[in-house]
Amino acid sequence: MLDICAVAHWYHESIGVSHHNGVLWSVQSVNKVAYTPASRQIQARLAKAKELLESQQKQLTEIKEGIKIERSARIESELRSNALARLADLRKQVVILEKELGAYGDCDPVKIEEKKRAVFLAKEAALRWTDNYGTLLSHFVRQNNVDPAEIRRFLEIDEDYEDIS
């Protein structure tokens, strides 16, 4: 059997500094921790997390105390119960009115103005396109002496197309 005292003596003697074959050897103790840059970053993050936890726990305690104070200040009475019931009824009424307003949303003056503006812009764009088409058609017909019906057929423009300019 091994003598525990002998093992402990050997362990303490083997940890430390030794000079062997001209080389200085140093063995770190098991109890010492080698701090690398990565471990320092982890330690810093851990410290920040602990500080954050501590501050949030303090904040939670303050909030719980505030809730207790507010509950004690709000003594249940008939007047308070009636006011809370009225508040709940008014909130329900607001929800109903908002739904009704949503149903009449198509008659909303703001939406009507937006639609009028969109129609105006679409008409202007159509007029620009047809004006460009008419100008190019007449120019191409003059330059190449081609029948306009042939060009319309090539561009797949119906015969019932009419220039709105």
Buried (B, 14 or more C-beta within 10 A) or exposed (E): EEEEEEEEEEEEEEBEEEEEEEEEEEEEEEEEEEEEEEEEEEEEEEEEEEEEEEEEEEEEEEEEEEEEEEEEEEEEEEEEEEEEEEEEEEEEEEEEEEEEEEEEEEEEEEEEEEEEEEEEEEEEEEEEEBEEBEEEBEEEBEEEEEEEEEBBEEEEBEEEEEEEE
